[in-house]
Every structure is written in structure tokens, then in C-alpha cells.
Amino acid sequence: QNPRTAIRESDLSIRLHNGAEILVSGLDVPERIEGVAVDWICIDEIGNCHAEVWGEHIRPMLSERNGQAWLIGVPEGRNHYWLMSQKAQEDASGLWSFHTWTSATVLPPEEIEIAKAELDQRTFEQEYCASFLDPTGRVYYGFRRELHAAEPLVYDPKLPLILCFDFNVAPGVCAVIQEFPTYRGSNPAVDVTKSVTCVIDEVFCPTDSSTARISREIISRYGNHLGDVLCYGDASGGARHTSQVEGSDWSIVEKLLRPVFGRPRTRPGDGDFEVRIPNANPRERVRVNAMNSRLQSADGRVHLLVDPRAVHVVQDFEGVTYRAGTSEIDKRSSPMLTHLSDALGYYVAMEYPIQEHVFQVQQF
């Protein structure tokens, strides 16, 4: 067929010369593909789809034409995808089959060793060894107070000051970070060959907070900072905040902090001010895995430290848990928790992202 007529970009379809048609569709609203007779379908990242997508929407589409499906994804805890994998492995009828490729079978050994140095143990087992790990318990299992928050950290006015925001009313928070290119402490587990992420301070307003209040507190503590000031945080800008009246949370940060920290300034060698936020926030699982890998990689090396005076950061790392029976962070049982670790996670996921290589295939 003429490619100009066979390929229809408007509805994401390609018609082949034998009359078959290839369609591409998202499953955020699975109802949009119902009513279509399907011979074969491939669903990528099935673990990120709603649990009912397969049984209520996709499986009935295959019945009319005795169709087949590939359900592809990576382990994300013992969710509905894990249940499907168990069914496939236990099925004796021949209708299901289960196939796994670990990274060791497709990647060179040196790449596996690099991954061990960059990822925490659980993430390595999940992403490179295709292990379905139970996510119950502490979210930031890589953190240990005696290992990560055992000694004071010294603020350096010339190094970049990194401000990590999570916009809330109760509490209002900002985590303050510096990347130390040379570690001079006594912790033998710290990887001294690389930059160490150091949480040197926190701003924590338990009630009646605002972005303006948090920003003014930062100015009162660090208004004379000499180096660059870099801002990271919630890309959505906060839904429930002073932004409803005064503009977006990020516009308030810009309005108050740029005149203090941005050029031109009065002292020689003054730094500049920059807001670094992605178009959208990373998935929660991506953010958590990046944080745990930064806390301690699979080779036992530590890459992130917390000043013990940042008590609420320590409480977050020790106290944030998963909701029972799910792989979602529990944000209800302890309302004062999750905010500082979320703020730090936005920065870590952006600057130290994890690449996912492992995939699994199931065929119906």
C-alpha cells in the first residue's frame, strides 16, 4: 500500500498489505479500546496498569478471535503482575507461559559490576535479577542512623547550595543539600572516590506554612551564601497552598529568592540562582529506588549523609512505610512524614537516575 494512506498518525495506526492493522493505544483509560476484535496484543509495563485492565478489558477482546497476548514488565513488588506471573508458572493447561531474562544474560559482566556500585541491594535484585520483592515495611530501608547520620556536616558557603522543596501547608518543608566533592569525615563506608550528597540542614514548619514563609526562612539562614543556589522539587508546584492566591509555588520561590541569590550581586565571586524542575514528577517507585541506591549501593558503599541536626529528615527515612498490602507509600497514618524524603527524592531521581534494563514476558 501507499505509505501515505497506510500510516495514519492521527489515530496511531498502520494498515498492512494483507489487510491487518497495527494500533497503538494507551491504557490509562482502557475503555477506549473495548469493542475491537484483536488477534494479538502486547502490553508493555503491565505492572503499571490498573489491576483490572487484563481481566475486565483486554481478556474479553481476545476471545472472539482466539487471540494471544504478551504481557511485559519489570517486577514492582508483589502486585497484580506478580499474581499473574505465579498463575503463568503454575498453569498446566498450556494456555499460559512464563519467560524471564535477567540482565546477566544480556549485558556484559562489567556492566553488572557497575550496576552493583550504583544500585542498592534490593533494587539490584529487582531490576537486574528479575526478583519480585515484597515491598512491605520501611520505604527507605537503605538508611541507618548510625551509618548515615552519625557526624555533623560542615556547611561550605562557596559550594552550590541545593534547596529541595515539597509544597505543603502542614508541614511546610525544604531540605538543604550540598554535594561534597571531597569527603573528610570518618565514616569508612562512604565512597570517597565520588561526590557525596550531604543533607546539611532542613526547614520544617509543622503548621500554617506557606512557600513564602519557607523562602524567607532560607534567606534568613543563607542570605550571604557565596556560591550558586539551585532549586529542585515538586514539578506540580503544589496543589494546596498560597499559590491559589499569589501565583504558583515556583513563581513565589523565584520572586523571593532570585533577588537575593541571583546575579548581579555585590560581592566578588557571587553565585547565581536557578530552578531545575522536570516537566513532570518521576514515578514514586523510580524516586524511591534512586534514593535507596544513593543511601547505600549493592557493593556496600554510602553516597548520602545527613547531619544529625536534621532531625525530621532522619525521622522520614526511619518512619516512612508502605501501605499494608501495597507498593504505595503510606501518606495518611503519619501526616508529618514523607514530605522531606519526597523533596530529597525529586533531587536524587533527577541527578542520580536509575536505568531499568530487566524485563519479563508472559504469553497467553
Secondary structure as GFF3:
##gff-version 3
##sequence-region A 1 364
A	DSSP	alpha_helix	3	6	.	.	.	ID=ss1
A	DSSP	beta_strand	7	8	.	.	.	ID=ss2
A	DSSP	three_ten_helix	9	11	.	.	.	ID=ss3
A	DSSP	beta_strand	13	15	.	.	.	ID=ss4
A	DSSP	beta_strand	21	23	.	.	.	ID=ss5
A	DSSP	three_ten_helix	30	33	.	.	.	ID=ss6
A	DSSP	beta_strand	40	43	.	.	.	ID=ss7
A	DSSP	three_ten_helix	46	48	.	.	.	ID=ss8
A	DSSP	pi_helix	53	58	.	.	.	ID=ss9
A	DSSP	alpha_helix	59	63	.	.	.	ID=ss10
A	DSSP	beta_strand	68	73	.	.	.	ID=ss11
A	DSSP	alpha_helix	80	90	.	.	.	ID=ss12
A	DSSP	beta_strand	97	101	.	.	.	ID=ss13
A	DSSP	alpha_helix	103	106	.	.	.	ID=ss14
A	DSSP	alpha_helix	109	118	.	.	.	ID=ss15
A	DSSP	alpha_helix	121	128	.	.	.	ID=ss16
A	DSSP	alpha_helix	145	148	.	.	.	ID=ss17
A	DSSP	beta_strand	161	166	.	.	.	ID=ss18
A	DSSP	beta_strand	172	180	.	.	.	ID=ss19
A	DSSP	beta_strand	196	205	.	.	.	ID=ss20
A	DSSP	alpha_helix	211	222	.	.	.	ID=ss21
A	DSSP	beta_strand	229	233	.	.	.	ID=ss22
A	DSSP	alpha_helix	243	246	.	.	.	ID=ss23
A	DSSP	alpha_helix	249	261	.	.	.	ID=ss24
A	DSSP	beta_strand	273	275	.	.	.	ID=ss25
A	DSSP	alpha_helix	284	295	.	.	.	ID=ss26
A	DSSP	beta_strand	304	306	.	.	.	ID=ss27
A	DSSP	alpha_helix	311	319	.	.	.	ID=ss28
A	DSSP	alpha_helix	339	351	.	.	.	ID=ss29
A	DSSP	beta_strand	359	363	.	.	.	ID=ss30
###
